[in-house]
Amino acid sequence: MSARDTALLVVDVQESFRQRPYWREEEAQPFFGRIQSLIDGAQAAGIATAQIFHVDPDGPFSKESGHVRLLSPVRITPDAVFEKTRHSALVGSGLDIWLVARGIRRIIVCGIRTEQCCETTTRHASDLGYEVDYVTEATLTFAMTDAAGRTWSADEIRARTELVLAGRFATITSVETALARAVADHGGREAA
């Protein structure tokens, strides 16, 4: 596979999350650097890039809130933008049609939240037959408390996500490795 049949999915990287009580700016800083490196590398290599926004009828994920827009300071010039109302970006958004029309066979997943929409999209894509690179370091999540009262750190949630995805639904990879795998054969869209 090459850059010509690979797409980067940037899932739910939107200002809506800054409106949530669990948002911590200092915890987001490493994520900003890694996702920007992935986006910049993908766009430089000619990898098709899809930006996906989650939209709900109410609250900070509603269009009326004004928060369904790219999360600052991330920069992207997507090839396509999709809106979803489900956890998987492949349900009802039109993304699946776009991927098929472009001949995409491998997807690279990044975004927010690690264990929710990013993981769900990864599982769904794998079940549909896509090869998936899951770039955990370019995903963001937040601590959660379970029904027994135990708080799981963001690092624990990321580790759990990698555990359940690796070898079954995705290849867990770094920014650099995901980009290298995508451009290894043809070096980008220009070779098409």
Buried (B, 14 or more C-beta within 10 A) or exposed (E): BBBBBBBBBBBBBBBBBEBEEEEEEEBBEEBBEBBBBBBBBBBEBBBBBBBBBBBEEEEBBBEEBEBBEBBEEBEBEBBBBBBBEBBBBBBEBEBBEBBEEBEBBBBBBBBBBBBBBBBBBBBBBBEBEBBBBBBBBBBBBBBBEEEEEEEBEBEBBBEBBBEBBBEEBBBBBBBEEBBEBBBEEBBBBEEE
